[in-house]
Amino acid sequence: MNNEPEVKNIQKKVVEQKSPVKVEQPITPPPMPKNEAPKPGYENIMAEKGVNLIPTLSKEEVVVAEKKKKLNVGSIVSLLILVIVSILIVGFNIVSRMALNNEKAKLSTYETQVTKMTQKMIASNEITERIQLYNRVLSETYSPKSVVDYINSIALKSGTSTVSTFSLGQDLLFTIEGRSTDMENVSKFWYLLSNDPKMDTVTLQSVGNNGNYIRFIFKGKLILKEFLSSTNN
């Protein structure tokens, strides 16, 4: 019985001699109030699995970001429309060029045909014009032989008058020289020439006695249309 107090005293001393051990308790962050958004501007907000180092965007920054997104989308749409329009224009140009080449080929064929037809028509017209010109020239010409024969026939009607020299000019102007046995035959020849229906004018230029015969010179003009080839035909 007397030994129990001593044991208790010894245990107290041993306990007093040991240094007290401090136990560290974990520090828990203050609880976030429910239904309350975090205030902007705070950094290093604690999360369940890590720390968020990206700052929270303000309303103005959110609006700017949305506008940028809309602008980017609008730019992409505009660029796409531009590309589509460019493709359509290029395709239209290609189709138009092909159609134009086809039309040019057709036009070239038509031009060749028209050129050939034109050449044929020109050649035909030239032949026709030459024929018409020949007929017109032929119709407007006369035979000098027929004129000489005609005047000689009048001289034979007069009696002994003969024509020795005959010259024809423009528009059937003539000069004839001849001789006769007497003045009576010269006068008769002059009368026949003056009253001939194919004679326009006639003048006794000179007359003279040359011994055995009478020489005479007549000048005048015949009616051209009476001796044309078209009239005689």
GROMACS elastic network, one bead per residue, 0.5 to 0.9 nm:
[ bonds ]
;  ai    aj funct       b0    kb
    1     4     6  0.59582   500
    1     5     6  0.82583   500
    2     5     6  0.67292   500
    2     6     6  0.78499   500
    3     6     6  0.55649   500
    3     7     6  0.67162   500
    4     7     6  0.52874   500
    4     8     6  0.64452   500
    4     9     6  0.87639   500
    5     8     6  0.51844   500
    5     9     6  0.62479   500
    5    10     6  0.87622   500
    6     9     6  0.50581   500
    6    10     6  0.62843   500
    6    11     6  0.87835   500
    7    10     6  0.51146   500
    7    11     6  0.62989   500
    7    12     6  0.86493   500
    8    11     6  0.52122   500
    8    12     6  0.62439   500
    8    13     6  0.87450   500
    9    12     6  0.51356   500
    9    13     6  0.63762   500
    9    14     6  0.88239   500
   10    13     6  0.51519   500
   10    14     6  0.63144   500
   10    15     6  0.86164   500
   11    14     6  0.51178   500
   11    15     6  0.61012   500
   11    16     6  0.84934   500
   12    15     6  0.50952   500
   12    16     6  0.60717   500
   12    17     6  0.86224   500
   13    17     6  0.61156   500
   13    18     6  0.88861   500
   14    17     6  0.51385   500
   14    18     6  0.66052   500
   15    18     6  0.55210   500
   15    19     6  0.85077   500
   16    19     6  0.76555   500
   16    20     6  0.89403   500
   18    21     6  0.88947   500
   28    31     6  0.84434   500
   29    32     6  0.86545   500
   29    46     6  0.85260   500
   31    34     6  0.88720   500
   32    36     6  0.79218   500
   32    38     6  0.88919   500
   33    36     6  0.59835   500
   33    37     6  0.88536   500
   34    37     6  0.85308   500
   36    39     6  0.87656   500
   37    40     6  0.89150   500
   38    42     6  0.80771   500
   38    45     6  0.89139   500
   39    42     6  0.65082   500
   39    56     6  0.88387   500
   40    43     6  0.85533   500
   40    55     6  0.76907   500
   40    56     6  0.59933   500
   40    57     6  0.77551   500
   40    58     6  0.73547   500
   41    55     6  0.68937   500
   41    56     6  0.71421   500
   42    45     6  0.69455   500
   42    55     6  0.76610   500
   42    56     6  0.84727   500
   43    52     6  0.76219   500
   43    53     6  0.65048   500
   43    54     6  0.79117   500
   43    55     6  0.66922   500
   43    56     6  0.89101   500
   44    51     6  0.57577   500
   44    52     6  0.58638   500
   44    53     6  0.56962   500
   44    54     6  0.85919   500
   44    55     6  0.89099   500
   45    50     6  0.88483   500
   45    51     6  0.59416   500
   45    52     6  0.59346   500
   45    53     6  0.77227   500
   46    49     6  0.83208   500
   46    50     6  0.65676   500
   46    51     6  0.50885   500
   46    52     6  0.70468   500
   47    50     6  0.52251   500
   47    51     6  0.56408   500
   47    52     6  0.71387   500
   48    51     6  0.82576   500
   52    55     6  0.78780   500
   54    57     6  0.89673   500
   57    60     6  0.80502   500
   57    61     6  0.58390   500
   57    62     6  0.62558   500
   58    61     6  0.52019   500
   58    62     6  0.61713   500
   58    63     6  0.87146   500
   59    63     6  0.61951   500
   59    64     6  0.86325   500
   60    63     6  0.51086   500
   60    64     6  0.62203   500
   60    65     6  0.85839   500
   61    64     6  0.50198   500
   61    65     6  0.60454   500
   61    66     6  0.85464   500
   62    65     6  0.50519   500
   62    66     6  0.61806   500
   62    67     6  0.86294   500
   63    66     6  0.51124   500
   63    67     6  0.62121   500
   63    68     6  0.86481   500
   64    67     6  0.50592   500
   64    68     6  0.61852   500
   64    69     6  0.86542   500
   65    68     6  0.50475   500
   65    69     6  0.62443   500
   65    70     6  0.86767   500
   66    69     6  0.50418   500
   66    70     6  0.62363   500
   66    71     6  0.85787   500
   67    70     6  0.50242   500
   67    71     6  0.60441   500
   67    72     6  0.84890   500
   68    72     6  0.60220   500
   68    73     6  0.85037   500
   69    72     6  0.50955   500
   69    73     6  0.61544   500
   69    74     6  0.85245   500
   70    73     6  0.50827   500
   70    74     6  0.60315   500
   70    75     6  0.84925   500
   71    75     6  0.59922   500
   71    76     6  0.85140   500
   72    75     6  0.50482   500
   72    76     6  0.61642   500
   72    77     6  0.85922   500
   73    76     6  0.51235   500
   73    77     6  0.61789   500
   73    78     6  0.85594   500
   74    77     6  0.50687   500
   74    78     6  0.60187   500
   74    79     6  0.84684   500
   75    78     6  0.50212   500
   75    79     6  0.59985   500
   75    80     6  0.84514   500
   76    79     6  0.50682   500
   76    80     6  0.60660   500
   76    81     6  0.85652   500
   77    80     6  0.50255   500
   77    81     6  0.61253   500
   77    82     6  0.85233   500
   78    81     6  0.50596   500
   78    82     6  0.60752   500
   78    83     6  0.85900   500
   79    83     6  0.61450   500
   79    84     6  0.86133   500
   80    83     6  0.50974   500
   80    84     6  0.62056   500
   80    85     6  0.85765   500
   81    84     6  0.50832   500
   81    85     6  0.60588   500
   81    86     6  0.84573   500
   82    85     6  0.50887   500
   82    86     6  0.60110   500
   82    87     6  0.85522   500
   83    86     6  0.50218   500
   83    87     6  0.61513   500
   83    88     6  0.85981   500
   84    87     6  0.50839   500
   84    88     6  0.61637   500
   84    89     6  0.85944   500
   85    88     6  0.50047   500
   85    89     6  0.60852   500
   85    90     6  0.85557   500
   86    89     6  0.50681   500
   86    90     6  0.61066   500
   86    91     6  0.84628   500
   87    90     6  0.51411   500
   87    91     6  0.60210   500
   87    92     6  0.84557   500
   88    91     6  0.50559   500
   88    92     6  0.59678   500
   88    93     6  0.84900   500
   89    92     6  0.50175   500
   89    93     6  0.60653   500
   89    94     6  0.85801   500
   90    93     6  0.50702   500
   90    94     6  0.62024   500
   90    95     6  0.86568   500
   91    94     6  0.51021   500
   91    95     6  0.61824   500
   91    96     6  0.84639   500
   92    95     6  0.51321   500
   92    96     6  0.59247   500
   92    97     6  0.84257   500
   93    96     6  0.50069   500
   93    97     6  0.59577   500
   93    98     6  0.85099   500
   94    97     6  0.51271   500
   94    98     6  0.61929   500
   94    99     6  0.86065   500
   95    98     6  0.51294   500
   95    99     6  0.61580   500
   95   100     6  0.85061   500
   96    99     6  0.50484   500
   96   100     6  0.59675   500
   96   101     6  0.85390   500
   97   101     6  0.60795   500
   97   102     6  0.85755   500
   98   101     6  0.51270   500
   98   102     6  0.62887   500
   98   103     6  0.86781   500
   99   102     6  0.50957   500
   99   103     6  0.62004   500
   99   104     6  0.85694   500
  100   103     6  0.50368   500
  100   104     6  0.60425   500
  100   105     6  0.85777   500
  101   105     6  0.61851   500
  101   106     6  0.86571   500
  102   105     6  0.51114   500
  102   106     6  0.62918   500
  102   107     6  0.85649   500
  103   106     6  0.50245   500
  103   107     6  0.59782   500
  103   108     6  0.84746   500
  104   108     6  0.60118   500
  104   109     6  0.85695   500
  105   108     6  0.50831   500
  105   109     6  0.63114   500
  105   110     6  0.87068   500
  106   109     6  0.51053   500
  106   110     6  0.62256   500
  106   111     6  0.85795   500
  107   110     6  0.50161   500
  107   111     6  0.60047   500
  107   112     6  0.85361   500
  108   111     6  0.50247   500
  108   112     6  0.61719   500
  108   113     6  0.86730   500
  109   112     6  0.51583   500
  109   113     6  0.63262   500
  109   114     6  0.86228   500
  110   113     6  0.51016   500
  110   114     6  0.60110   500
  110   115     6  0.84146   500
  111   115     6  0.58959   500
  111   116     6  0.85231   500
  112   115     6  0.50678   500
  112   116     6  0.62650   500
  112   117     6  0.86622   500
  113   116     6  0.51894   500
  113   117     6  0.62146   500
  113   118     6  0.85040   500
  114   117     6  0.50398   500
  114   118     6  0.58971   500
  114   119     6  0.84734   500
  115   119     6  0.60914   500
  115   120     6  0.85763   500
  116   119     6  0.51480   500
  116   120     6  0.62595   500
  116   121     6  0.86150   500
  117   120     6  0.50667   500
  117   121     6  0.60953   500
  117   122     6  0.85185   500
  118   122     6  0.59760   500
  118   123     6  0.84523   500
  119   122     6  0.50228   500
  119   123     6  0.60633   500
  119   124     6  0.84685   500
  120   123     6  0.51102   500
  120   124     6  0.60629   500
  120   125     6  0.84749   500
  121   125     6  0.59399   500
  121   126     6  0.84260   500
  122   126     6  0.60142   500
  122   127     6  0.85706   500
  123   126     6  0.50843   500
  123   127     6  0.62766   500
  123   128     6  0.86372   500
  124   127     6  0.51567   500
  124   128     6  0.61642   500
  124   129     6  0.85342   500
  125   129     6  0.59128   500
  125   130     6  0.84150   500
  126   129     6  0.50378   500
  126   130     6  0.60584   500
  126   131     6  0.85368   500
  127   130     6  0.51224   500
  127   131     6  0.61958   500
  127   132     6  0.86064   500
  128   131     6  0.51026   500
  128   132     6  0.61219   500
  128   133     6  0.84602   500
  129   132     6  0.50239   500
  129   133     6  0.59132   500
  129   134     6  0.84223   500
  130   134     6  0.59836   500
  130   135     6  0.84781   500
  131   134     6  0.50798   500
  131   135     6  0.61491   500
  131   136     6  0.84838   500
  132   135     6  0.50621   500
  132   136     6  0.59640   500
  132   137     6  0.84502   500
  133   137     6  0.59555   500
  133   138     6  0.82367   500
  134   137     6  0.51266   500
  134   138     6  0.58279   500
  134   139     6  0.83301   500
  135   139     6  0.58811   500
  135   140     6  0.84805   500
  135   230     6  0.89239   500
  136   139     6  0.50134   500
  136   140     6  0.61430   500
  136   141     6  0.86881   500
  136   230     6  0.89903   500
  137   140     6  0.50608   500
  137   141     6  0.61860   500
  138   141     6  0.53437   500
  138   142     6  0.80116   500
  138   228     6  0.82067   500
  138   229     6  0.64311   500
  138   230     6  0.75014   500
  139   142     6  0.79803   500
  139   228     6  0.60307   500
  139   229     6  0.50288   500
  139   231     6  0.77601   500
  140   224     6  0.88212   500
  140   225     6  0.80630   500
  140   228     6  0.57300   500
  140   229     6  0.68217   500
  140   230     6  0.73614   500
  141   224     6  0.88704   500
  141   227     6  0.80590   500
  141   228     6  0.54490   500
  141   229     6  0.61462   500
  141   230     6  0.85232   500
  142   145     6  0.87872   500
  142   146     6  0.78947   500
  142   147     6  0.82030   500
  142   224     6  0.79786   500
  142   225     6  0.87462   500
  142   227     6  0.55446   500
  142   229     6  0.56913   500
  143   146     6  0.53221   500
  143   147     6  0.66973   500
  143   148     6  0.89848   500
  143   227     6  0.73945   500
  143   228     6  0.77368   500
  143   229     6  0.76730   500
  144   147     6  0.50784   500
  144   148     6  0.62805   500
  144   149     6  0.85867   500
  144   168     6  0.77632   500
  145   148     6  0.51341   500
  145   149     6  0.60438   500
  145   150     6  0.84468   500
  146   149     6  0.50777   500
  146   150     6  0.60158   500
  146   151     6  0.87409   500
  146   227     6  0.78020   500
  147   150     6  0.50741   500
  147   151     6  0.63785   500
  147   152     6  0.86133   500
  147   168     6  0.89718   500
  147   172     6  0.87547   500
  147   222     6  0.87731   500
  147   227     6  0.73514   500
  148   151     6  0.53263   500
  148   152     6  0.61058   500
  148   153     6  0.85782   500
  148   166     6  0.74172   500
  149   152     6  0.50525   500
  149   153     6  0.61284   500
  149   154     6  0.87928   500
  150   153     6  0.51627   500
  150   154     6  0.65935   500
  150   155     6  0.88828   500
  151   154     6  0.50681   500
  151   155     6  0.63067   500
  151   156     6  0.87584   500
  151   163     6  0.84236   500
  151   193     6  0.81905   500
  152   156     6  0.62594   500
  152   157     6  0.87264   500
  152   162     6  0.72259   500
  152   163     6  0.67492   500
  153   156     6  0.51322   500
  153   157     6  0.64695   500
  153   158     6  0.89628   500
  154   157     6  0.51179   500
  154   158     6  0.65796   500
  154   189     6  0.72123   500
  154   192     6  0.67737   500
  154   193     6  0.71447   500
  154   196     6  0.87080   500
  155   158     6  0.51781   500
  155   159     6  0.70315   500
  155   160     6  0.77338   500
  155   161     6  0.55198   500
  155   162     6  0.59638   500
  155   163     6  0.73346   500
  155   189     6  0.59969   500
  155   192     6  0.82920   500
  155   193     6  0.86207   500
  156   159     6  0.56125   500
  156   160     6  0.69102   500
  156   161     6  0.66694   500
  156   162     6  0.71961   500
  156   189     6  0.86729   500
  157   160     6  0.85318   500
  157   161     6  0.85978   500
  157   188     6  0.87241   500
  157   189     6  0.77373   500
  157   192     6  0.81745   500
  158   161     6  0.63254   500
  158   185     6  0.59037   500
  158   186     6  0.77054   500
  158   187     6  0.85240   500
  158   188     6  0.54388   500
  158   190     6  0.85671   500
  158   191     6  0.87904   500
  158   192     6  0.72742   500
  159   162     6  0.87192   500
  159   180     6  0.83999   500
  159   185     6  0.59732   500
  159   186     6  0.88702   500
  159   188     6  0.80591   500
  159   189     6  0.80128   500
  160   179     6  0.82731   500
  160   180     6  0.54606   500
  160   181     6  0.61175   500
  160   182     6  0.82706   500
  160   185     6  0.63267   500
  160   186     6  0.85377   500
  161   178     6  0.71084   500
  161   179     6  0.57485   500
  161   181     6  0.71261   500
  161   182     6  0.87152   500
  161   185     6  0.62030   500
  161   186     6  0.65636   500
  161   189     6  0.70177   500
  162   177     6  0.85923   500
  162   178     6  0.54762   500
  162   179     6  0.57119   500
  162   180     6  0.64209   500
  163   166     6  0.71821   500
  163   176     6  0.66111   500
  163   177     6  0.57718   500
  163   179     6  0.67679   500
  164   176     6  0.76042   500
  164   177     6  0.58109   500
  164   179     6  0.76264   500
  165   175     6  0.80800   500
  165   176     6  0.56085   500
  165   178     6  0.66058   500
  166   174     6  0.72858   500
  166   175     6  0.60208   500
  166   177     6  0.65745   500
  166   178     6  0.88749   500
  167   173     6  0.82843   500
  167   174     6  0.55320   500
  167   175     6  0.52777   500
  167   176     6  0.64525   500
  168   171     6  0.85655   500
  168   172     6  0.58950   500
  168   173     6  0.56768   500
  168   175     6  0.67253   500
  168   176     6  0.88037   500
  169   172     6  0.54970   500
  169   174     6  0.59579   500
  169   175     6  0.85051   500
  170   173     6  0.58389   500
  170   174     6  0.86427   500
  171   221     6  0.76001   500
  171   222     6  0.77509   500
  171   223     6  0.80362   500
  171   224     6  0.62737   500
  172   220     6  0.85313   500
  172   221     6  0.56979   500
  172   222     6  0.54216   500
  172   223     6  0.72210   500
  172   224     6  0.62703   500
  173   219     6  0.77190   500
  173   220     6  0.59358   500
  173   222     6  0.65494   500
  174   218     6  0.81934   500
  174   219     6  0.57955   500
  174   220     6  0.55300   500
  174   221     6  0.58948   500
  174   222     6  0.76687   500
  175   217     6  0.71655   500
  175   218     6  0.57766   500
  175   220     6  0.66699   500
  175   221     6  0.87277   500
  176   216     6  0.83293   500
  176   217     6  0.57246   500
  176   218     6  0.53057   500
  176   219     6  0.65194   500
  176   220     6  0.88203   500
  177   215     6  0.75244   500
  177   216     6  0.58548   500
  177   218     6  0.65664   500
  177   219     6  0.89954   500
  178   214     6  0.84157   500
  178   215     6  0.58682   500
  178   216     6  0.55926   500
  178   217     6  0.66510   500
  178   218     6  0.87467   500
  179   182     6  0.87007   500
  179   186     6  0.79662   500
  179   213     6  0.63956   500
  179   214     6  0.52772   500
  179   216     6  0.58698   500
  179   217     6  0.86703   500
  180   183     6  0.73888   500
  180   184     6  0.88131   500
  180   185     6  0.63632   500
  180   186     6  0.62694   500
  180   213     6  0.57051   500
  180   214     6  0.51310   500
  180   215     6  0.66097   500
  180   216     6  0.79758   500
  181   184     6  0.84446   500
  181   185     6  0.70561   500
  181   186     6  0.82986   500
  181   212     6  0.72240   500
  181   214     6  0.59239   500
  181   215     6  0.89235   500
  182   185     6  0.57512   500
  182   186     6  0.67119   500
  182   187     6  0.89682   500
  182   209     6  0.85214   500
  182   212     6  0.88984   500
  182   213     6  0.65025   500
  182   214     6  0.58510   500
  183   187     6  0.60595   500
  183   188     6  0.85169   500
  183   207     6  0.87960   500
  183   209     6  0.87548   500
  183   214     6  0.67846   500
  184   187     6  0.51087   500
  184   188     6  0.61721   500
  184   189     6  0.85956   500
  185   189     6  0.60636   500
  185   190     6  0.85307   500
  186   189     6  0.50985   500
  186   190     6  0.61901   500
  186   191     6  0.86349   500
  186   207     6  0.85610   500
  186   214     6  0.78870   500
  186   215     6  0.87317   500
  186   216     6  0.74877   500
  187   190     6  0.50406   500
  187   191     6  0.61657   500
  187   192     6  0.86663   500
  188   191     6  0.50253   500
  188   192     6  0.62087   500
  188   193     6  0.86650   500
  189   192     6  0.51683   500
  189   193     6  0.62494   500
  189   194     6  0.86402   500
  190   193     6  0.51928   500
  190   194     6  0.61476   500
  190   195     6  0.87178   500
  190   202     6  0.80871   500
  190   203     6  0.81316   500
  190   204     6  0.72954   500
  190   218     6  0.81830   500
  191   194     6  0.51595   500
  191   195     6  0.62556   500
  191   196     6  0.85616   500
  192   195     6  0.53635   500
  192   196     6  0.60143   500
  193   196     6  0.53001   500
  193   197     6  0.88698   500
  193   198     6  0.89859   500
  193   199     6  0.68022   500
  193   201     6  0.86392   500
  193   202     6  0.68511   500
  194   197     6  0.85886   500
  194   199     6  0.68632   500
  194   200     6  0.82014   500
  194   201     6  0.69515   500
  194   202     6  0.59413   500
  194   203     6  0.82334   500
  195   198     6  0.87109   500
  195   199     6  0.74336   500
  196   199     6  0.53765   500
  196   200     6  0.84485   500
  197   200     6  0.78375   500
  197   223     6  0.85673   500
  198   222     6  0.60046   500
  198   223     6  0.54522   500
  198   224     6  0.83731   500
  198   225     6  0.89659   500
  198   226     6  0.62847   500
  198   227     6  0.84534   500
  199   202     6  0.73146   500
  199   220     6  0.78892   500
  199   221     6  0.63674   500
  199   223     6  0.57728   500
  200   220     6  0.73114   500
  200   221     6  0.53360   500
  200   222     6  0.50819   500
  200   223     6  0.55301   500
  201   219     6  0.82109   500
  201   221     6  0.51751   500
  201   222     6  0.70124   500
  201   223     6  0.88675   500
  202   218     6  0.68277   500
  202   219     6  0.56475   500
  202   221     6  0.64503   500
  202   222     6  0.85566   500
  203   206     6  0.89835   500
  203   217     6  0.86440   500
  203   218     6  0.56374   500
  203   219     6  0.52480   500
  203   220     6  0.59316   500
  204   207     6  0.74414   500
  204   216     6  0.75251   500
  204   217     6  0.61348   500
  204   219     6  0.64895   500
  204   220     6  0.86928   500
  205   216     6  0.75670   500
  205   217     6  0.52705   500
  205   218     6  0.52533   500
  205   219     6  0.62823   500
  206   215     6  0.81091   500
  206   216     6  0.55795   500
  206   217     6  0.51696   500
  206   218     6  0.72235   500
  207   214     6  0.70360   500
  207   215     6  0.55703   500
  207   217     6  0.64149   500
  207   218     6  0.89214   500
  208   213     6  0.87320   500
  208   214     6  0.56144   500
  208   215     6  0.52321   500
  208   216     6  0.64626   500
  209   212     6  0.77254   500
  209   213     6  0.62343   500
  209   215     6  0.62096   500
  209   216     6  0.88835   500
  210   213     6  0.55255   500
  210   214     6  0.56923   500
  210   215     6  0.65823   500
  211   214     6  0.75438   500
  221   224     6  0.86384   500
  222   225     6  0.89925   500
  222   226     6  0.81978   500
  222   227     6  0.85939   500
  223   226     6  0.56791   500
  223   227     6  0.73449   500
  224   227     6  0.55735   500
  224   228     6  0.65169   500
  225   228     6  0.51882   500
  225   229     6  0.86751   500
  225   230     6  0.86397   500
  225   231     6  0.68484   500
  226   229     6  0.88270   500
  226   231     6  0.64680   500
  226   232     6  0.75960   500
  227   230     6  0.85060   500
  227   231     6  0.67839   500
  227   232     6  0.66931   500
  228   231     6  0.53250   500
  228   232     6  0.63322   500
  228   233     6  0.86745   500
  229   232     6  0.51352   500
  229   233     6  0.60704   500
  230   233     6  0.51593   500
